[in-house]
């Protein structure tokens, strides 16, 4: 076996035997990776604290290219404790883990990992989890190969007098090209453009009204359904959570 050190986030865990777990890691260097964490469920195991969902750090492995690698140690950089203690945050974080697992399976860019890490750190710092999830959905469209055009009208190319955003045309429509498409509010239009351009690491505040978040969410759900083919189980849970809230 080859020894490797990888920067990773635990995105899934499954109990294995009486004392171990099989972990799914989203790694920066190697994409999605399955590892066995032997004995991590015992009280004295040095792997116990890190062998759980949302652990982020440097993971030391006996690496197998085909099959399960074996976890030998972890330098934990964050456990995202603020997320883990909040039902809403852990629900949105779980959605991000599922979304980014699907994105990374089809894209080898290491920056996919960096984006997820930054989003989780921002969420753990207290930024609005729903707004961050919407931002993530916009960012992930490029990695999924279904870019949302927010720089100009998709029909004529005009960058002025933008009227709305359309699922069918894949982005913005100006006054001249608008026909009978649904019209979204100006704030929704501006935020979709901002989401597509902003460097997530530079965000220190993200305050969006419930009405605008609802509009953006409805648009993106339709866009994802039409173009991505992704079925994310956690999306249904989030919908129920919003109804309860």
Short mmCIF file of the C-alpha atoms (twelve columns), coordinates in Angstrom:
data_MODEL
# 
_entry.id   MODEL 
# 
loop_
_atom_site.group_PDB 
_atom_site.id 
_atom_site.type_symbol 
_atom_site.label_atom_id 
_atom_site.label_alt_id 
_atom_site.label_comp_id 
_atom_site.label_asym_id 
_atom_site.label_seq_id 
_atom_site.Cartn_x 
_atom_site.Cartn_y 
_atom_site.Cartn_z 
_atom_site.pdbx_PDB_model_num 
ATOM 1   C CA . UNK A 1   0.000   0.000  0.000   1 
ATOM 2   C CA . UNK A 2   1.086   3.554  -0.750  1 
ATOM 3   C CA . UNK A 3   1.050   6.059  2.100   1 
ATOM 4   C CA . UNK A 4   -0.752  9.321  1.293   1 
ATOM 5   C CA . UNK A 5   -1.758  12.531 3.031   1 
ATOM 6   C CA . UNK A 6   -4.906  14.173 1.644   1 
ATOM 7   C CA . UNK A 7   -6.908  17.258 2.556   1 
ATOM 8   C CA . UNK A 8   -10.480 16.028 2.940   1 
ATOM 9   C CA . UNK A 9   -13.966 16.418 4.381   1 
ATOM 10  C CA . UNK A 10  -15.972 13.423 5.579   1 
ATOM 11  C CA . UNK A 11  -19.212 13.483 3.595   1 
ATOM 12  C CA . UNK A 12  -20.675 10.104 4.574   1 
ATOM 13  C CA . UNK A 13  -20.225 7.408  7.233   1 
ATOM 14  C CA . UNK A 14  -21.467 3.821  7.444   1 
ATOM 15  C CA . UNK A 15  -21.064 1.520  10.437  1 
ATOM 16  C CA . UNK A 16  -18.831 -1.477 9.700   1 
ATOM 17  C CA . UNK A 17  -18.392 -4.461 12.002  1 
ATOM 18  C CA . UNK A 18  -18.713 -3.833 15.735  1 
ATOM 19  C CA . UNK A 19  -16.065 -1.153 16.022  1 
ATOM 20  C CA . UNK A 20  -15.273 0.384  12.643  1 
ATOM 21  C CA . UNK A 21  -16.736 2.702  10.014  1 
ATOM 22  C CA . UNK A 22  -16.472 3.095  6.273   1 
ATOM 23  C CA . UNK A 23  -16.077 6.781  5.474   1 
ATOM 24  C CA . UNK A 24  -16.591 8.583  2.199   1 
ATOM 25  C CA . UNK A 25  -14.153 11.451 1.843   1 
ATOM 26  C CA . UNK A 26  -14.314 14.359 -0.541  1 
ATOM 27  C CA . UNK A 27  -10.631 15.041 -1.065  1 
ATOM 28  C CA . UNK A 28  -8.906  17.902 -2.777  1 
ATOM 29  C CA . UNK A 29  -6.325  15.744 -4.526  1 
ATOM 30  C CA . UNK A 30  -8.126  12.464 -5.266  1 
ATOM 31  C CA . UNK A 31  -11.815 13.333 -5.579  1 
ATOM 32  C CA . UNK A 32  -14.250 10.928 -3.895  1 
ATOM 33  C CA . UNK A 33  -12.513 8.271  -1.833  1 
ATOM 34  C CA . UNK A 34  -13.718 5.395  0.340   1 
ATOM 35  C CA . UNK A 35  -11.709 4.565  3.457   1 
ATOM 36  C CA . UNK A 36  -12.083 2.189  6.374   1 
ATOM 37  C CA . UNK A 37  -11.535 3.647  9.816   1 
ATOM 38  C CA . UNK A 38  -10.683 0.579  11.883  1 
ATOM 39  C CA . UNK A 39  -11.702 0.554  15.531  1 
ATOM 40  C CA . UNK A 40  -12.859 4.177  15.444  1 
ATOM 41  C CA . UNK A 41  -16.027 3.441  17.414  1 
ATOM 42  C CA . UNK A 42  -14.105 2.350  20.488  1 
ATOM 43  C CA . UNK A 43  -13.747 4.952  23.233  1 
ATOM 44  C CA . UNK A 44  -9.950  5.031  23.195  1 
ATOM 45  C CA . UNK A 45  -9.484  5.168  19.420  1 
ATOM 46  C CA . UNK A 46  -7.440  8.174  18.230  1 
ATOM 47  C CA . UNK A 47  -9.599  8.121  15.072  1 
ATOM 48  C CA . UNK A 48  -12.912 8.383  16.942  1 
ATOM 49  C CA . UNK A 49  -13.381 12.163 16.841  1 
ATOM 50  C CA . UNK A 50  -12.431 12.551 13.187  1 
ATOM 51  C CA . UNK A 51  -14.380 9.576  11.829  1 
ATOM 52  C CA . UNK A 52  -17.670 11.396 11.456  1 
ATOM 53  C CA . UNK A 53  -19.526 13.530 8.936   1 
ATOM 54  C CA . UNK A 54  -18.205 17.084 8.575   1 
ATOM 55  C CA . UNK A 55  -14.752 16.375 9.939   1 
ATOM 56  C CA . UNK A 56  -12.262 18.422 7.919   1 
ATOM 57  C CA . UNK A 57  -8.514  18.059 7.992   1 
ATOM 58  C CA . UNK A 58  -5.446  16.251 6.696   1 
ATOM 59  C CA . UNK A 59  -6.139  12.525 6.489   1 
ATOM 60  C CA . UNK A 60  -3.293  9.980  6.480   1 
ATOM 61  C CA . UNK A 61  -3.985  6.828  4.499   1 
ATOM 62  C CA . UNK A 62  -2.664  3.497  3.438   1 
ATOM 63  C CA . UNK A 63  -3.909  4.189  -0.047  1 
ATOM 64  C CA . UNK A 64  -5.438  1.704  -2.477  1 
ATOM 65  C CA . UNK A 65  -6.221  2.958  -5.955  1 
ATOM 66  C CA . UNK A 66  -8.858  0.242  -6.371  1 
ATOM 67  C CA . UNK A 67  -10.851 -0.599 -3.261  1 
ATOM 68  C CA . UNK A 68  -10.962 0.821  0.239   1 
ATOM 69  C CA . UNK A 69  -7.999  2.691  1.615   1 
ATOM 70  C CA . UNK A 70  -7.233  2.471  5.337   1 
ATOM 71  C CA . UNK A 71  -7.261  5.529  7.587   1 
ATOM 72  C CA . UNK A 72  -4.200  5.705  9.855   1 
ATOM 73  C CA . UNK A 73  -4.414  9.224  11.269  1 
ATOM 74  C CA . UNK A 74  -6.034  12.652 11.009  1 
ATOM 75  C CA . UNK A 75  -4.945  16.190 11.773  1 
ATOM 76  C CA . UNK A 76  -8.343  17.800 12.342  1 
ATOM 77  C CA . UNK A 77  -8.577  21.388 11.109  1 
ATOM 78  C CA . UNK A 78  -12.287 21.867 11.871  1 
ATOM 79  C CA . UNK A 79  -15.246 19.827 13.064  1 
ATOM 80  C CA . UNK A 80  -17.707 22.608 12.218  1 
ATOM 81  C CA . UNK A 81  -19.136 22.441 15.738  1 
ATOM 82  C CA . UNK A 82  -21.488 25.399 15.266  1 
ATOM 83  C CA . UNK A 83  -23.061 23.650 12.280  1 
ATOM 84  C CA . UNK A 84  -23.350 20.328 14.078  1 
ATOM 85  C CA . UNK A 85  -25.267 21.847 17.002  1 
ATOM 86  C CA . UNK A 86  -27.925 23.573 14.861  1 
ATOM 87  C CA . UNK A 87  -30.680 21.603 13.086  1 
ATOM 88  C CA . UNK A 88  -31.111 24.080 10.247  1 
ATOM 89  C CA . UNK A 89  -27.375 24.429 9.634   1 
ATOM 90  C CA . UNK A 90  -26.689 20.683 9.724   1 
ATOM 91  C CA . UNK A 91  -29.592 20.133 7.313   1 
ATOM 92  C CA . UNK A 92  -28.227 22.627 4.785   1 
ATOM 93  C CA . UNK A 93  -24.678 21.366 5.312   1 
ATOM 94  C CA . UNK A 94  -25.868 17.808 4.581   1 
ATOM 95  C CA . UNK A 95  -27.455 19.097 1.381   1 
ATOM 96  C CA . UNK A 96  -24.158 20.701 0.372   1 
ATOM 97  C CA . UNK A 97  -22.285 17.453 1.032   1 
ATOM 98  C CA . UNK A 98  -24.673 15.539 -1.225  1 
ATOM 99  C CA . UNK A 99  -24.613 18.216 -3.915  1 
ATOM 100 C CA . UNK A 100 -20.828 18.488 -3.974  1 
ATOM 101 C CA . UNK A 101 -20.396 14.718 -4.040  1 
ATOM 102 C CA . UNK A 102 -22.390 14.639 -7.268  1 
ATOM 103 C CA . UNK A 103 -20.558 17.652 -8.682  1 
ATOM 104 C CA . UNK A 104 -17.105 16.214 -7.896  1 
ATOM 105 C CA . UNK A 105 -17.956 12.873 -9.494  1 
ATOM 106 C CA . UNK A 106 -18.283 14.622 -12.840 1 
ATOM 107 C CA . UNK A 107 -15.571 17.241 -12.454 1 
ATOM 108 C CA . UNK A 108 -11.889 16.831 -11.614 1 
ATOM 109 C CA . UNK A 109 -11.246 20.456 -10.656 1 
ATOM 110 C CA . UNK A 110 -9.630  20.700 -7.200  1 
ATOM 111 C CA . UNK A 111 -11.383 24.040 -6.689  1 
ATOM 112 C CA . UNK A 112 -14.658 22.125 -6.189  1 
ATOM 113 C CA . UNK A 113 -13.249 20.987 -2.853  1 
ATOM 114 C CA . UNK A 114 -12.082 24.510 -1.982  1 
ATOM 115 C CA . UNK A 115 -15.546 25.893 -2.674  1 
ATOM 116 C CA . UNK A 116 -17.264 23.375 -0.383  1 
ATOM 117 C CA . UNK A 117 -14.703 23.968 2.369   1 
ATOM 118 C CA . UNK A 118 -15.166 27.741 2.175   1 
ATOM 119 C CA . UNK A 119 -18.956 27.497 2.209   1 
ATOM 120 C CA . UNK A 120 -18.901 25.283 5.306   1 
ATOM 121 C CA . UNK A 121 -16.454 27.603 7.080   1 
ATOM 122 C CA . UNK A 122 -18.706 30.587 6.315   1 
ATOM 123 C CA . UNK A 123 -21.734 28.678 7.579   1 
ATOM 124 C CA . UNK A 124 -19.869 27.732 10.742  1 
ATOM 125 C CA . UNK A 125 -18.991 31.421 11.208  1 
ATOM 126 C CA . UNK A 126 -22.696 32.213 11.334  1 
ATOM 127 C CA . UNK A 127 -23.630 33.268 7.800   1 
ATOM 128 C CA . UNK A 128 -27.159 32.386 6.708   1 
ATOM 129 C CA . UNK A 129 -27.212 28.708 5.740   1 
ATOM 130 C CA . UNK A 130 -30.056 28.964 3.246   1 
ATOM 131 C CA . UNK A 131 -28.436 31.892 1.437   1 
ATOM 132 C CA . UNK A 132 -25.135 29.988 1.291   1 
ATOM 133 C CA . UNK A 133 -26.889 26.953 -0.181  1 
ATOM 134 C CA . UNK A 134 -28.424 29.116 -2.911  1 
ATOM 135 C CA . UNK A 135 -25.025 30.640 -3.613  1 
ATOM 136 C CA . UNK A 136 -23.560 27.138 -3.827  1 
ATOM 137 C CA . UNK A 137 -26.210 26.047 -6.311  1 
ATOM 138 C CA . UNK A 138 -25.379 28.937 -8.633  1 
ATOM 139 C CA . UNK A 139 -21.627 28.271 -8.374  1 
ATOM 140 C CA . UNK A 140 -22.048 24.545 -9.040  1 
ATOM 141 C CA . UNK A 141 -23.872 25.084 -12.333 1 
ATOM 142 C CA . UNK A 142 -20.593 25.861 -14.103 1 
ATOM 143 C CA . UNK A 143 -18.996 22.659 -12.798 1 
ATOM 144 C CA . UNK A 144 -22.047 20.706 -13.941 1 
ATOM 145 C CA . UNK A 145 -21.699 22.165 -17.447 1 
ATOM 146 C CA . UNK A 146 -25.007 24.061 -17.407 1 
ATOM 147 C CA . UNK A 147 -23.860 27.668 -17.011 1 
ATOM 148 C CA . UNK A 148 -26.473 30.262 -16.018 1 
ATOM 149 C CA . UNK A 149 -25.871 33.393 -18.100 1 
ATOM 150 C CA . UNK A 150 -26.063 36.460 -15.870 1 
ATOM 151 C CA . UNK A 151 -23.894 38.910 -17.817 1 
ATOM 152 C CA . UNK A 152 -26.183 39.711 -20.735 1 
ATOM 153 C CA . UNK A 153 -29.445 38.833 -22.439 1 
ATOM 154 C CA . UNK A 154 -29.338 35.276 -23.757 1 
ATOM 155 C CA . UNK A 155 -31.266 36.241 -26.915 1 
ATOM 156 C CA . UNK A 156 -29.713 39.509 -28.150 1 
ATOM 157 C CA . UNK A 157 -26.601 39.880 -26.007 1 
ATOM 158 C CA . UNK A 158 -27.588 43.224 -24.491 1 
ATOM 159 C CA . UNK A 159 -26.188 43.936 -21.029 1 
ATOM 160 C CA . UNK A 160 -28.710 46.692 -20.284 1 
ATOM 161 C CA . UNK A 161 -32.413 46.806 -19.414 1 
ATOM 162 C CA . UNK A 162 -32.464 43.249 -18.064 1 
ATOM 163 C CA . UNK A 163 -36.076 42.333 -17.340 1 
ATOM 164 C CA . UNK A 164 -36.012 38.822 -15.894 1 
ATOM 165 C CA . UNK A 165 -34.229 35.467 -15.805 1 
ATOM 166 C CA . UNK A 166 -35.556 32.462 -17.691 1 
ATOM 167 C CA . UNK A 167 -35.052 28.734 -17.196 1 
ATOM 168 C CA . UNK A 168 -35.889 28.035 -20.831 1 
ATOM 169 C CA . UNK A 169 -33.244 30.350 -22.325 1 
ATOM 170 C CA . UNK A 170 -30.678 29.649 -19.622 1 
ATOM 171 C CA . UNK A 171 -30.276 33.102 -18.126 1 
ATOM 172 C CA . UNK A 172 -31.167 36.768 -18.416 1 
ATOM 173 C CA . UNK A 173 -33.688 38.344 -20.777 1 
ATOM 174 C CA . UNK A 174 -33.848 42.070 -21.584 1 
ATOM 175 C CA . UNK A 175 -36.945 44.227 -22.106 1 
ATOM 176 C CA . UNK A 176 -36.795 43.817 -25.886 1 
ATOM 177 C CA . UNK A 177 -36.576 39.998 -25.817 1 
ATOM 178 C CA . UNK A 178 -38.962 39.369 -22.940 1 
ATOM 179 C CA . UNK A 179 -42.294 37.855 -24.007 1 
ATOM 180 C CA . UNK A 180 -44.420 36.158 -21.389 1 
ATOM 181 C CA . UNK A 181 -41.780 34.686 -19.094 1 
ATOM 182 C CA . UNK A 182 -42.189 34.952 -15.332 1 
ATOM 183 C CA . UNK A 183 -40.793 38.242 -14.028 1 
ATOM 184 C CA . UNK A 184 -38.569 38.059 -10.942 1 
ATOM 185 C CA . UNK A 185 -37.893 41.029 -8.678  1 
ATOM 186 C CA . UNK A 186 -34.857 43.255 -9.218  1 
ATOM 187 C CA . UNK A 187 -33.181 41.965 -6.046  1 
ATOM 188 C CA . UNK A 188 -33.413 38.381 -7.297  1 
ATOM 189 C CA . UNK A 189 -31.855 39.371 -10.616 1 
ATOM 190 C CA . UNK A 190 -29.020 41.266 -8.915  1 
ATOM 191 C CA . UNK A 191 -28.282 38.463 -6.466  1 
ATOM 192 C CA . UNK A 192 -28.150 35.789 -9.161  1 
ATOM 193 C CA . UNK A 193 -25.543 37.890 -10.952 1 
ATOM 194 C CA . UNK A 194 -23.647 38.546 -7.732  1 
ATOM 195 C CA . UNK A 195 -23.683 34.837 -6.838  1 
ATOM 196 C CA . UNK A 196 -22.177 33.926 -10.199 1 
ATOM 197 C CA . UNK A 197 -19.330 36.456 -9.851  1 
ATOM 198 C CA . UNK A 198 -18.482 36.721 -6.154  1 
ATOM 199 C CA . UNK A 199 -15.450 35.152 -4.508  1 
ATOM 200 C CA . UNK A 200 -17.060 33.244 -1.627  1 
ATOM 201 C CA . UNK A 201 -13.961 33.656 0.531   1 
ATOM 202 C CA . UNK A 202 -14.455 37.445 0.499   1 
ATOM 203 C CA . UNK A 203 -18.037 37.364 1.797   1 
ATOM 204 C CA . UNK A 204 -18.461 38.606 5.367   1 
ATOM 205 C CA . UNK A 205 -22.220 39.213 5.349   1 
ATOM 206 C CA . UNK A 206 -25.072 37.618 3.434   1 
ATOM 207 C CA . UNK A 207 -28.494 38.964 4.394   1 
ATOM 208 C CA . UNK A 208 -31.390 38.189 2.033   1 
ATOM 209 C CA . UNK A 209 -35.097 38.608 2.693   1 
ATOM 210 C CA . UNK A 210 -37.247 35.443 2.931   1 
ATOM 211 C CA . UNK A 211 -39.220 36.549 -0.149  1 
ATOM 212 C CA . UNK A 212 -36.110 36.875 -2.317  1 
ATOM 213 C CA . UNK A 213 -34.659 33.606 -1.031  1 
ATOM 214 C CA . UNK A 214 -37.917 31.916 -1.966  1 
ATOM 215 C CA . UNK A 215 -37.801 33.353 -5.504  1 
ATOM 216 C CA . UNK A 216 -34.190 32.331 -6.037  1 
ATOM 217 C CA . UNK A 217 -34.872 28.875 -4.629  1 
ATOM 218 C CA . UNK A 218 -37.850 28.297 -6.896  1 
ATOM 219 C CA . UNK A 219 -35.920 29.422 -9.949  1 
ATOM 220 C CA . UNK A 220 -32.886 27.278 -9.175  1 
ATOM 221 C CA . UNK A 221 -34.978 24.214 -8.401  1 
ATOM 222 C CA . UNK A 222 -36.601 24.498 -11.834 1 
ATOM 223 C CA . UNK A 223 -33.211 25.103 -13.463 1 
ATOM 224 C CA . UNK A 224 -31.633 22.074 -11.789 1 
ATOM 225 C CA . UNK A 225 -34.606 19.877 -12.682 1 
ATOM 226 C CA . UNK A 226 -34.455 20.921 -16.328 1 
ATOM 227 C CA . UNK A 227 -30.708 20.745 -16.952 1 
ATOM 228 C CA . UNK A 228 -28.774 18.688 -14.399 1 
ATOM 229 C CA . UNK A 229 -30.610 15.393 -13.933 1 
ATOM 230 C CA . UNK A 230 -29.540 15.363 -10.275 1 
ATOM 231 C CA . UNK A 231 -31.801 13.749 -7.696  1 
ATOM 232 C CA . UNK A 232 -30.788 14.863 -4.218  1 
ATOM 233 C CA . UNK A 233 -32.577 13.184 -1.323  1 
ATOM 234 C CA . UNK A 234 -31.724 15.990 1.085   1 
ATOM 235 C CA . UNK A 235 -33.612 18.534 -1.045  1 
ATOM 236 C CA . UNK A 236 -36.958 17.020 -0.003  1 
ATOM 237 C CA . UNK A 237 -35.939 17.217 3.658   1 
ATOM 238 C CA . UNK A 238 -35.061 20.887 3.253   1 
ATOM 239 C CA . UNK A 239 -38.453 21.566 1.689   1 
ATOM 240 C CA . UNK A 240 -40.161 20.022 4.726   1 
ATOM 241 C CA . UNK A 241 -37.892 21.974 7.055   1 
ATOM 242 C CA . UNK A 242 -38.928 25.252 5.416   1 
ATOM 243 C CA . UNK A 243 -42.608 24.372 5.876   1 
ATOM 244 C CA . UNK A 244 -42.051 23.697 9.558   1 
ATOM 245 C CA . UNK A 245 -40.073 26.917 9.916   1 
# 
